[in-house]
């Protein structure tokens, strides 16, 4: 397990860092105040290959490994967590499932446009009454008289909602079958019965669009079903297993950005006649911050390596048992990012509470990382199930099989 970077990975890191510093950072405060989606910057990141990092070249992707993908997301999130989650969702939980389960026609229609950055994708699993219990979704898909399906229901907390061109929607085709009755569909916003009901007014990630989607007898062609009927929950959980590595990378980037800001401020700010970085209290905070970041980085890189090992053997994230490793990375990195952002604000003192400082935004952005794509509590359940044995733990919890997990 060698984490030394190749020349291509070093070039990618440098390219993305320069882009984020010159093309997005100067606009962040303006975009944040206006809650403006950075459409132009996202489009240009797509042109750099950031929307189809792990998509095969034959479908327009970069065919990169997971570690390269993680490095890209780290660099984006170091400056802007909102943009990082936009890319993460498109890559991990939309493009990846299509690449694995899509028909040739679906790959031609959807995957090539996603990979080139022409389209963004959205993942529609969570509902107002079904978050962590994804098997409890109530959206229904019934056979339409003329063929295809009609979908009815509400999807909430949809990242990239309102700015996406394809939505991966999960609905029950057989409600009596429970988790085995969920089916996946590729839904475009031009289909009759699809509408964006509202946008969420969030604490953080202000320039990432998060919407509620309503499906009112939405007419979806049979050709838009992803996989077979009843395979939906398997597709969703497989996507989440892989996607959590990307969310861990986002947490790393936020923490790294907050840490760098704190170090810079500690070198400049003076109190009691000397720079605050000379005080042991500040030094210890910075030391703890860096140590936690490096620990989370190793967990995340290891999970990325495990995912690549599974891919090399032709296994899905579920088959390759990537999940527990991704959960450990996501759990530790997301909670670490919150601790690091907290300390970064503390190092800045009263200035850290000002909207004029980047650490204030990072503090708010970090909070949701412990919630979406599986709460910290769900991650602990996944990890414990792996340690104790899935069947015995599920029985002890009064459930059957693998439970659903929350995702935006």
TORZA-227906 format. One line per 10 residues: their letters; for each residue x, y, z of C-alpha. Coordinates in pm, whole numbers, plus 50000, padded with zeros to 5 digits. Each point is the difference from the previous one (the first is absolute). Layout:
REM residues N
A> X:Y:Z | ...
REM end
This chain:
REM residues 408
XXXXXXXXXX> 50000:50000:50000 | 50212:50285:49863 | 49866:50355:50043 | 50285:50171:49816 | 49846:50209:49724 | 50063:49947:49632 | 50103:50287:49774 | 49646:50011:49860 | 49851:50024:50349 | 50240:50279:50095
XXXXXXXXXX> 49909:50185:49680 | 49629:49959:50073 | 50038:50128:50356 | 50192:50304:49883 | 49758:50074:49718 | 49690:49978:50219 | 50162:50202:50280 | 50093:50279:49760 | 49652:49999:49846 | 49827:50019:50338
XXXXXXXXXX> 50227:50277:50127 | 49974:50218:49690 | 49657:49922:49855 | 49776:49936:50302 | 50149:50130:50325 | 49983:50367:49891 | 49623:49964:49944 | 49905:49790:50303 | 49877:50277:50232 | 49790:50151:49724
XXXXXXXXXX> 49854:49661:49905 | 49941:49911:50365 | 49802:50316:50070 | 49791:49955:49685 | 49981:49619:50042 | 50106:49984:49637 | 50084:49664:49847 | 50346:50020:49836 | 49878:49867:49665 | 50287:50136:49791
XXXXXXXXXX> 50271:49867:50232 | 49830:49659:50023 | 49976:49986:49621 | 50370:50073:49967 | 50087:49742:50265 | 49798:49756:49790 | 50215:50089:49701 | 50303:49910:50214 | 49853:49653:50049 | 49868:50046:50353
XXXXXXXXXX> 49647:49875:49927 | 50099:49661:49858 | 50316:49914:50188 | 49940:49625:50023 | 49788:49959:49686 | 50166:49784:49730 | 50160:50189:49712 | 49762:49842:49748 | 49717:50196:50165 | 50190:50328:50019
XXXXXXXXXX> 50149:49961:50348 | 50350:50032:50138 | 50018:49634:50111 | 50186:50110:50312 | 50041:49794:50315 | 49819:50083:50323 | 50305:50158:50163 | 50031:50248:49713 | 49632:50081:50042 | 50051:50054:50374
XXXXXXXXXX> 50293:50236:49933 | 49783:50206:49765 | 49718:50032:50254 | 50245:50094:50277 | 50135:50289:49796 | 49653:50123:49907 | 49866:49975:50357 | 50309:50175:50140 | 49857:50315:49843 | 49628:49925:49956
XXXXXXXXXX> 49812:49709:50158 | 49685:50087:49802 | 50173:49941:49668 | 50160:49681:50132 | 49664:49844:50089 | 49860:50099:49660 | 50280:49803:49834 | 49988:49715:50252 | 49632:49928:49941 | 50036:50010:49621
XXXXXXXXXX> 50299:49766:50007 | 49930:49755:50280 | 49626:49948:50025 | 49881:50075:49646 | 50272:49935:49741 | 50140:49696:50183 | 49667:49810:50021 | 49929:50073:49631 | 50348:49881:49903 | 49947:49674:50191
XXXXXXXXXX> 49633:49925:49939 | 49899:50206:49696 | 49919:49860:49659 | 50209:50104:49701 | 49722:50237:49898 | 49984:50154:50349 | 50375:50051:50004 | 49983:50173:49664 | 49712:50223:50108 | 50100:50083:50356
XXXXXXXXXX> 50351:49892:50092 | 50191:50175:49722 | 49834:50334:50078 | 50066:49959:50373 | 50363:49903:49942 | 50066:50303:49778 | 49844:50235:50253 | 49718:50098:49766 | 49750:49864:50254 | 49992:49976:50377
XXXXXXXXXX> 49833:49714:50182 | 49782:49975:50312 | 49929:49706:50233 | 49640:49972:50121 | 49962:49751:50283 | 49918:50199:50316 | 49636:50096:50064 | 49835:50212:50269 | 49917:49684:50200 | 50287:49777:49882
XXXXXXXXXX> 50359:50103:50061 | 50224:49743:50163 | 49730:49735:49942 | 50023:50009:49622 | 49796:49680:49970 | 49709:50202:50142 | 49962:50227:49697 | 49642:50064:49889 | 50052:50116:49641 | 49814:49760:49771
XXXXXXXXXX> 50059:49889:49643 | 49709:49831:49824 | 49984:49862:49650 | 49852:50249:49754 | 49730:49880:49756 | 50207:50089:49694 | 50323:49859:50139 | 50253:50145:50238 | 49928:50117:50354 | 49826:50277:50189
XXXXXXXXXX> 50185:50122:50307 | 49826:50176:50287 | 50166:50130:50316 | 50225:50263:50156 | 50379:49994:50025 | 50170:50234:50247 | 50352:50131:50057 | 50095:49941:49638 | 50349:50138:49941 | 50027:50162:49655
XXXXXXXXXX> 49621:50021:49989 | 49890:50260:49748 | 50338:50011:49823 | 50022:49634:49891 | 49908:49849:49667 | 49954:49645:50129 | 49859:49879:50332 | 50057:49648:50129 | 49667:49933:50169 | 49911:49703:50219
XXXXXXXXXX> 49638:49888:50022 | 49807:49691:50107 | 49866:49787:49716 | 49890:49733:50248 | 49912:50154:50340 | 49918:49659:50150 | 50359:49885:49941 | 50149:50269:50225 | 50369:50061:49928 | 49988:49751:49713
XXXXXXXXXX> 49726:50199:49830 | 50208:50314:49930 | 50095:50085:49641 | 50233:50268:49859 | 49906:50242:49722 | 50182:50265:49797 | 49769:50300:49994 | 50053:50317:49799 | 49834:50327:50105 | 49816:50035:49669
XXXXXXXXXX> 49782:49695:50069 | 49631:50076:50071 | 49926:50002:50374 | 50350:50098:50115 | 50049:50327:50188 | 50234:50169:50243 | 49771:50089:50291 | 50237:50219:50202 | 50360:50063:50096 | 50126:49944:50355
XXXXXXXXXX> 50116:50299:50207 | 50307:49841:50154 | 50245:50079:50277 | 50300:49935:49774 | 50097:49895:49648 | 49820:50312:49888 | 50108:49985:49636 | 49909:49634:49958 | 49638:49961:49893 | 49789:49765:50212
XXXXXXXXXX> 49639:49948:49899 | 49679:49813:50063 | 49882:49811:49692 | 49636:49914:49936 | 49893:49721:49769 | 49631:50014:49905 | 49925:49702:49773 | 50337:50076:49841 | 50014:49810:49671 | 50327:49808:49978
XXXXXXXXXX> 50076:49782:49695 | 50086:49636:50062 | 50337:50070:49836 | 50082:50226:50296 | 49985:49725:50259 | 50351:49936:50136 | 50054:49630:50058 | 49717:49758:50060 | 49692:50049:50212 | 50081:49941:50365
XXXXXXXXXX> 50371:50079:49964 | 49962:50364:50104 | 50106:49979:50363 | 50304:49791:49909 | 50099:50266:49745 | 49945:50277:50256 | 50202:49835:50277 | 50279:49911:49760 | 50016:50364:49888 | 50008:50120:50361
XXXXXXXXXX> 50281:49761:50088 | 50211:50156:49726 | 49869:50352:50052 | 50104:50017:50364 | 50365:49998:49898 | 49928:50322:49810 | 49824:50157:50299 | 50300:49912:50218 | 50217:50178:49743 | 49772:50303:50022
XXXXXXXXXX> 50044:50001:50379 | 50377:49983:49955 | 49996:50300:49770 | 49789:50210:50235 | 50227:49913:50294 | 50315:50072:49801 | 49868:50339:49893 | 49900:50091:50355 | 50335:49881:50136 | 50199:50203:49749
XXXXXXXXXX> 49794:50309:50081 | 50063:49949:50374 | 50376:49958:49951 | 50016:50313:49787 | 49805:50201:50256 | 50213:49868:50289 | 50312:50128:49822 | 49857:50349:49949 | 49771:50085:50293 | 50173:50159:50300
XXXXXXXXXX> 49889:50007:50362 | 50188:50089:50317 | 50295:50115:49794 | 50058:49687:49791 | 49840:49789:49728 | 49729:49771:50133 | 50176:49704:49839 | 50264:50034:50269 | 49750:49912:50273 | 49983:49635:50099
XXXXXXXXXX> 49620:49998:50003 | 49994:50087:49628 | 50289:49768:49917 | 49824:49703:50158 | 49679:50071:49809 | 50191:50013:49672 | 50191:49683:50084 | 49677:49813:50076 | 49841:50130:49681 | 50281:49882:49777
XXXXXXXXXX> 50022:49660:50172 | 49628:49936:49954 | 50011:50106:49636 | 50284:49761:49926 | 49821:49713:50178 | 49682:50064:49799 | 50202:50027:49681 | 50147:49653:50049 | 49659:49848:50071 | 49860:50166:49688
XXXXXXXXXX> 50289:49900:49775 | 49979:49644:50131 | 49627:49985:49920 | 50075:50134:49650 | 50265:49732:49957 | 49754:49731:50112 | 49746:50124:49746 | 50259:49985:49722 | 50098:49648:50108 | 49636:49894:49970
XXXXXXXXXX> 49966:50164:49657 | 50316:49828:49877 | 49839:49666:50090 | 49676:50094:49824 | 49809:50031:50327 | 49745:50259:50103 | 50059:50197:50323 | 49751:49767:50172 | 50165:49684:49867 | 50347:50131:50084
XXXXXXXXXX> 49891:50093:50354 | 50108:50359:49953 | 49718:50120:50226 | 50157:49960:50345 | 50322:50170:49885 | 49805:50283:49838 | 49789:50035:50315 | 50306:50024:50224 | 50148:50266:49773 | 49675:50194:49976
XXXXXXXXXX> 49928:49977:50374 | 50341:50115:50116 | 50063:50258:49726 | 49659:50167:50036 | 50021:50030:50378 | 50364:50106:49973 | 49906:50279:49758 | 49753:50136:50255 | 50262:49998:50275 | 50262:50163:49780
XXXXXXXXXX> 49760:50268:49874 | 49898:50072:50361 | 50363:50048:50103 | 50072:50214:49694 | 49724:50238:50106 | 50140:49996:50355 | 50349:50090:49878 | 49852:50298:49815 | 49819:50118:50313 | 49721:50249:49937
XXXXXXXXXX> 50111:50036:49638 | 49918:49633:49949 | 49635:50086:50063 | 49998:50255:49718 | 49856:49925:49658 | 50309:50169:49860 | 50216:49703:50098 | 50012:49671:49809 | 50004:49795:50319 | 49650:50119:50089
XXXXXXXXXX> 49868:49852:49674 | 50205:49683:50045 | 49859:49954:50351 | 49644:50007:49864 | 50085:49787:49697 | 50162:49728:50212 | 49691:49933:50209 | 49798:49813:49738 | 50281:49762:49910 | 49914:49785:50303
XXXXXXXXXX> 49642:49972:49869 | 49977:49948:49624 | 50089:49677:49820 | 49945:49825:50332 | 49998:50157:50344 | 50283:49930:50244 | 49763:49771:50188 | 49934:49797:49685 | 50374:49977:49933 | 50052:49858:50348
XXXXXXXXXX> 49726:49745:49932 | 50167:49894:49673 | 50337:49969:50173 | 49857:49806:50294 | 49809:49765:49769 | 50323:49923:49819 | 50178:49935:50329 | 49729:49788:50160 | 49843:49835:49701 | 49711:50148:49805
XXXXXXXXXX> 49737:49737:50073 | 50045:49991:50378 | 50011:50379:50032 | 49693:50050:49782 | 49810:49747:50213 | 50107:50177:50319 | 49871:50328:49856 | 49670:49842:49902 | 50060:50039:49627 | 50064:49778:49704
XXXXXXXX> 50298:50025:49770 | 50174:50322:49918 | 49810:50310:50103 | 49973:50308:49781 | 50223:50299:50041 | 49938:50371:49959 | 50122:50187:49697 | 49927:50334:49845
REM end
